[in-house]
Amino acid sequence: MKLSTRIRTARVRAGMSQADLATALGVSRSAVGNWESAKGRVFPSTERLSELALATSVSYEWLATGRGTPQAPSDGIPAADAEFVDDPVERRLLEGFRACSEQFRQAILTVVEAQSPQRPRRQRPG
């Protein structure tokens, strides 16, 4: 995961807007937007990363390097629910999948894997 994605993930999980984070760090909203940009050409200083980690309650090591795990959020989200899913559609799919029976999960998994271009297709016996 790129630094820009970790910054955005930390901010979103902390329930902050870009403007909220900017205010907490004493920078402009556009600075936060630049840090979160997919182009990734502007990076916060080491000191600013430390402040950002504190403001969003994530570990500095995870935020700065991607190694380790982010700190458990203070809002009590169970570890099993602590995925960093940025896409709202993916989040809805995950929540719906978890609510299904095991039999239905297996059926969904079979359909999804059959559509995956990365999965080698099984050849039928000939």
N, C-alpha and C positions, 0 to 999 in steps of 0.2 A: 504494500500500500504506500503510495507516495505521500510525502510530507503534506502537500496541499489537501489530500483526502483525510489524513489524520487530523489536521487542524479543523476541517469542516465537521468531521465526525465528532470530535471532542466538543465543539461548539453546539452542535445539534443535540447531542446527548445531554448537555448541560442545560438545554432548554433556552438557549440564548440566540438572539438575532445577531447579525453582523454588527449592527449598531450597538447592541448591548455589550458585546465583547470589546468593541472599540472603546466604548466609554470606560469599561473596567480596566483597560490597559492604557488609557490616555492617548490613543491614536485615532486616526480618522477611520470612518467606515470603509473608505476605499482601500486603506492599507490592509484591512482584514480581507476584503474582497480580492486584492492582489495576492495575498498569501494563499487563498483558497482556489485561485485560478488554476485551471487544468494545464495552462501553459507553464506554470511553475517557474517563472523567471525571477520572481521577487520572493525573498525569504526573510523571515523575522530574525533578528539577532539572537544570540544564545541567551542573553538576559531576557529578551522579550519572550522567547520560548518558555523560559522558566516561569515568567509571570502568567503566560497563557495556560501552562499546565496547572498552576495553582487556581486560576480563575475558573477552569473547566473541570477541576477535580480528576485529572488523569495523571499518570506517572510521567515524569519528565523523560525517562529513558524511552518509553513507548512513543511519546510524542516526537521526540527528536530523532530517534533511530528506527522505530518500528519494532524493536526487539522487546521481548518481555510481554507483559500484559498490562492493559490499562488498569488503573485502580478500580475497585468496585465502586460503582456510583453510590452516593450517600442516600439516594432515594429508595434503596432496598430492592432494586430489580434483581431477581434471582440470576445466578450465573448462567443458567440455561437460556435465559432470555436476553443475554448481553451481547448478542451478535451486533456487528456494526454494519447494518444494512442501510445504505443511503437511498436506495430506490424505493419509493412508497409502494409501487406495485409488488416488488419483491417482498417487502414487509407484509403486505396483505396476503400474498401467497403463503408465506411462512406461517403466519398466524392461522390461516385456514387449514393448512396441512396439519398443523399440530392439533387442531380440533377434530380431525377425522379419526375414524376407527383404523386399526392396523391393516385390515383387509383393504380398505379404500386407499390408504397410504401406498400400499404395494401396487395397486392398480394405477394410481397417479404416477408413481415412480416409473413404472413400465412404459407409460405413454410418453413421459418427458424424456426418458433415456432413448426411446426409439426415435425421437425428433432431434436429438443432440448430434450435431455434425462432428463432434470430437470423439464420439464413441464408435469404435469399429463395429460394423454390422455383422451379425452372425450369419454365416452362410447356411442355407437349408441343405439338409442331406439330399444328395442327388440321385 
